Amino acid sequence: MTIMERALQALVLSQYRLKVFQDHRFSIKPVVLFKAAKIADSKDFVADFKEKFLLQLKTEAVPATIFVDDNDYKIWGLHFFNQENRMKKFDSEFAVLIGK
């Protein structure tokens, strides 16, 4: 798995944890740490990740406009994480992670 894939996996897992905690009425602040030798290296990685992720969205995601007022908002379909294909596996792996 590439470092970009690992970073994306960490972000999705972080958001999932946030939603699980919110469902149980717990308040947490999700934090994702990226290991680097220097702070500057970490900041460079985050900037590079954002750029590559947004580029991937523009090239691979399917935009859907559903707003009537024709504003600048867009909804993107993320093919790499969808409820039908991944949620059951994700739930079982997360349950193992938290010890249920």
C-alpha atoms as one frame of an Amber mdcrd trajectory, in Angstrom:
protein
   0.000   0.000   0.000   1.394   3.408  -0.943   1.777   6.222   1.554  -1.055
   8.110  -0.165  -3.376   5.104   0.160  -2.436   4.713   3.827  -3.125   8.405
   4.443  -6.523   8.174   2.756  -7.342   5.057   4.773  -6.390   6.895   7.989
  -8.629   9.844   7.089 -11.627   7.659   6.254 -11.141   5.663   9.467 -10.857
   8.894  11.456 -14.134  10.195  10.038 -15.829   6.859  10.661 -14.664   6.887
  14.285 -15.995  10.428  14.650 -19.420   9.331  13.386 -19.494   6.264  15.655
 -18.645   8.388  18.692 -21.254  10.987  17.704 -23.876   8.242  17.372 -23.130
   7.275  20.990 -23.183  10.911  22.106 -19.450  11.182  22.810 -17.479  14.204
  21.732 -14.017  13.585  20.308 -11.601  15.588  18.224 -10.303  13.373  15.428
  -6.564  13.604  14.908  -4.498  11.957  12.190  -0.738  12.039  12.667   1.684
  11.530   9.806   5.147  10.415  10.849   8.035  12.458   9.450  11.595  13.295
  10.445  10.890  17.039  10.420   7.767  19.157  10.800   8.456  20.714   7.409
   8.416  17.237   5.819   5.034  16.542   7.401   3.612  19.854   6.164   4.957
  19.155   2.668   3.332  15.718   2.680  -0.042  17.115   3.763   0.088  19.755
   1.008   1.094  17.122  -1.561  -1.643  14.756  -0.352  -4.326  17.440  -0.641
  -3.198  18.348  -4.147  -3.120  14.734  -5.354  -6.423  13.890  -3.665  -8.213
  16.851  -5.250  -6.704  15.986  -8.623  -7.915  12.397  -8.232 -11.401  13.672
  -7.405 -11.462  15.830 -10.518 -10.324  12.994 -12.787 -12.041   9.924 -11.299
 -15.108  10.975  -9.308 -18.505  11.371 -10.902 -19.960  14.838 -10.239 -23.669
  15.127  -9.607 -25.460  18.459  -9.517 -28.720  18.263  -7.618 -29.095  21.831
  -6.426 -31.805  23.978  -7.952 -30.164  27.334  -7.292 -27.107  26.642  -9.527
 -24.490  27.472  -6.899 -20.837  26.420  -6.784 -21.409  23.316  -4.615 -20.777
  19.882  -6.089 -21.344  16.369  -4.837 -18.716  13.814  -5.771 -19.213  10.050
  -5.845 -16.230   8.386  -4.217 -15.860   4.984  -5.845 -13.233   3.802  -3.353
 -15.604   4.044  -0.363 -19.227   3.169  -0.775 -21.679   1.680   1.648 -22.726
  -1.308  -0.437 -19.277  -2.760  -1.004 -17.294  -1.781   2.066 -19.462  -1.072
   5.088 -19.900  -4.636   6.401 -16.178  -5.355   6.184 -15.363  -1.957   7.656
 -17.768  -2.527  10.578 -16.323  -5.946  11.384 -12.724  -4.711  11.222 -13.589
  -1.684  13.350 -15.315  -3.916  15.920 -12.136  -5.997  16.183 -10.105  -2.799
  16.536 -12.168  -1.499  19.458 -12.481  -4.928  21.052 -16.184  -5.722  20.612
